[in-house]
Amino acid sequence: MTYSTPGHRRVPSEVITNKNVSWVSQPFVWAWYCGLLVVAWLVISAFTQDTGMAWTYVHLLHGVVSYYLLHWIKGTPFAEDDQGQYCRQTFWEQLDNGVYATYKRKLFTAVPVVLFLLATNGADFKKQPLGLNLAVVLVLVIAKLPALHKVRFFGINKY
């Protein structure tokens, strides 16, 4: 039997115990993430002399790296106290305990779309690989859909 005083209600609170994804809630992370993308664009554009194609290279590099880090690696690399709770989940599946439509998931989904738009609109259409840019953004966005939560195609990356 639970007793409560009038005017007070109990609200369940949730403590993020997964150290693998708790750092994403920090306020500086998104500024650092966007700043890293801009620095990558500056470095690549210095070597290519074509700022539009530099966005394409940043988009392709970001697609490969973010797919590997968010959707391929499983477990918690630096948290030994989870007792194997997250050993079969990717970073994306661990984020917000699997709850979709949170601001973190929306931002992780929006970044590849914005990079795709920068890559396709910034470069000359005759020089840029539109099909490759489209394939990268589709793979990244489709991998983030709720219908594909914990889905492994053809058993790839199952264990």
C-alpha positions as CSV (number, residue, x, y, z in Angstrom):
1,M,0.0,0.0,0.0
2,T,1.4,3.4,-1.0
3,Y,0.6,6.5,0.9
4,S,1.1,9.9,-0.6
5,T,0.3,13.4,0.5
6,P,-2.2,15.5,-1.5
7,G,-0.5,17.6,-4.1
8,H,2.4,15.2,-4.5
9,R,2.7,12.6,-7.1
10,R,5.4,10.1,-7.9
11,V,7.1,10.4,-11.2
12,P,9.3,7.6,-12.2
13,S,12.8,8.8,-13.0
14,E,15.3,7.1,-15.2
15,V,19.0,7.3,-14.6
16,I,21.2,6.8,-17.6
17,T,23.6,4.1,-16.5
18,N,25.0,3.3,-20.0
19,K,28.2,5.2,-20.2
20,N,28.5,4.3,-23.9
21,V,25.7,6.7,-24.8
22,S,25.4,9.1,-21.8
23,W,27.9,11.5,-23.2
24,V,25.6,12.4,-26.1
25,S,23.4,14.3,-23.6
26,Q,26.1,16.8,-22.9
27,P,25.4,20.3,-24.3
28,F,28.8,20.7,-26.0
29,V,28.6,17.4,-28.0
30,W,26.5,18.8,-30.9
31,A,28.7,21.9,-31.3
32,W,31.8,19.7,-31.3
33,Y,30.1,17.3,-33.8
34,C,29.2,20.1,-36.2
35,G,32.5,21.8,-35.7
36,L,34.3,18.6,-36.6
37,L,32.4,18.4,-39.8
38,V,33.2,22.0,-40.7
39,V,36.9,21.4,-40.0
40,A,36.8,18.3,-42.1
41,W,35.3,20.4,-44.9
42,L,38.0,23.1,-44.5
43,V,40.8,20.5,-44.6
44,I,39.4,18.7,-47.6
45,S,38.6,21.9,-49.5
46,A,42.1,23.1,-49.0
47,F,43.4,20.0,-50.8
48,T,40.8,19.7,-53.5
49,Q,40.4,23.4,-54.4
50,D,36.7,22.7,-55.0
51,T,34.5,23.5,-52.1
52,G,31.4,21.8,-53.6
53,M,33.2,18.5,-54.1
54,A,34.7,18.9,-50.6
55,W,31.1,18.6,-49.2
56,T,30.7,15.4,-51.2
57,Y,33.9,13.9,-49.7
58,V,32.8,15.0,-46.2
59,H,29.4,13.4,-46.8
60,L,30.9,10.1,-48.0
61,L,33.5,10.0,-45.2
62,H,30.9,10.9,-42.6
63,G,28.6,8.2,-44.0
64,V,31.2,5.4,-43.7
65,V,32.4,6.5,-40.3
66,S,29.0,7.1,-38.8
67,Y,27.6,3.8,-40.1
68,Y,30.5,2.0,-38.6
69,L,30.3,3.7,-35.2
70,L,26.5,4.0,-34.9
71,H,25.2,0.8,-36.6
72,W,28.0,-1.7,-36.8
73,I,30.0,-1.8,-33.5
74,K,28.1,-3.6,-30.7
75,G,28.5,-3.5,-27.0
76,T,30.0,-0.9,-24.7
77,P,33.8,-0.6,-25.2
78,F,34.6,1.3,-22.0
79,A,31.9,0.3,-19.5
80,E,32.6,-3.0,-17.8
81,D,29.8,-2.6,-15.2
82,D,26.9,-3.3,-17.6
83,Q,27.2,-7.1,-17.1
84,G,26.7,-7.8,-20.8
85,Q,23.4,-6.0,-21.0
86,Y,24.3,-4.1,-24.2
87,C,26.7,-6.6,-25.8
88,R,24.3,-7.4,-28.7
89,Q,23.2,-3.8,-29.3
90,T,24.7,-1.2,-31.5
91,F,25.2,2.4,-30.4
92,W,22.0,3.4,-32.2
93,E,20.0,0.7,-30.4
94,Q,21.4,1.8,-27.0
95,L,20.7,5.5,-27.6
96,D,17.8,6.7,-25.4
97,N,17.1,3.0,-24.4
98,G,15.6,2.4,-27.8
99,V,13.0,5.2,-27.6
100,Y,12.6,6.9,-31.0
101,A,11.8,10.5,-31.9
102,T,14.0,12.0,-29.2
103,Y,16.1,15.1,-30.1
104,K,19.3,13.1,-30.1
105,R,18.0,10.6,-32.6
106,K,16.5,13.4,-34.7
107,L,19.8,15.2,-34.9
108,F,21.7,12.0,-35.7
109,T,19.2,11.5,-38.6
110,A,19.3,15.1,-39.8
111,V,23.0,15.4,-40.1
112,P,23.4,13.0,-43.0
113,V,20.4,14.6,-44.8
114,V,21.9,18.1,-44.4
115,L,25.3,16.8,-45.6
116,F,23.6,15.2,-48.6
117,L,21.9,18.5,-49.4
118,L,25.2,20.4,-49.1
119,A,27.0,17.8,-51.2
120,T,24.4,17.8,-54.0
121,N,23.7,21.5,-54.2
122,G,27.3,22.7,-53.6
123,A,29.0,20.8,-56.4
124,D,28.7,20.9,-60.1
125,F,26.1,18.3,-61.2
126,K,28.4,17.1,-63.9
127,K,31.3,16.3,-61.6
128,Q,29.6,15.0,-58.4
129,P,28.5,11.4,-57.9
130,L,24.8,11.9,-57.2
131,G,24.1,8.2,-57.1
132,L,26.8,7.6,-54.5
133,N,25.6,10.5,-52.4
134,L,22.0,9.2,-52.6
135,A,23.1,5.7,-51.7
136,V,25.0,6.8,-48.6
137,V,22.1,9.0,-47.3
138,L,19.5,6.3,-48.0
139,V,21.6,3.6,-46.2
140,L,22.1,6.0,-43.2
141,V,18.5,7.1,-42.9
142,I,17.0,3.6,-43.5
143,A,19.3,2.1,-40.9
144,K,17.8,4.6,-38.4
145,L,14.2,3.7,-39.0
146,P,12.2,2.2,-36.0
147,A,11.1,-0.8,-38.1
148,L,14.8,-1.8,-38.3
149,H,15.5,-1.7,-34.6
150,K,17.6,-4.8,-33.8
151,V,17.2,-6.2,-37.3
152,R,20.2,-8.0,-38.9
153,F,19.9,-8.6,-42.6
154,F,20.9,-12.1,-43.7
155,G,22.4,-12.7,-40.2
156,I,25.2,-10.2,-40.9
157,N,26.6,-8.7,-37.7
158,K,24.2,-10.9,-35.7
159,Y,26.8,-12.0,-33.0
